Amino acid sequence: MVFEPQAQQVAEMKASPARCRPDVTFTLRGWTTDSSWSVVYVRFTLSDLEHLSVGKILVREPGTEPRVVGEPEFDALICD
């Protein structure tokens, strides 16, 4: 599973670069279109993203702090 922003989201981010300031904490959450399933949100700052690279995913399990995992561990987490 890979997040790929829609063209409109990319255009909005380029039009409002102030929204991508280092002092802003972002929250990302996912769910299905019918709201029958959702995931635990993860909060992050731009500096948190510096620890990511291809094949690395920032995750947060319920009751834990966010951490970076590789694809195999991520696959195991989402398949539980």
WOSUL-V120368 format. One record per run of one state. SS is the DSSP state (alpha for helix, beta for strand, coil for the rest). FROM is the first residue (numbers start at 0). LEN is the number of residues. Records with the same first field share a line. If there is no record, write none. Layout:
SS=FROM-LEN + FROM-LEN
//
This chain:
coil=0-6 + 15-1 + 20-5 + 28-2 + 31-6 + 38-3 + 44-1 + 49-6 + 59-7 + 78-2
alpha=6-9 + 16-4 + 45-4 + 70-8
beta=25-3 + 30-1 + 37-1 + 41-3 + 55-4 + 66-4
//
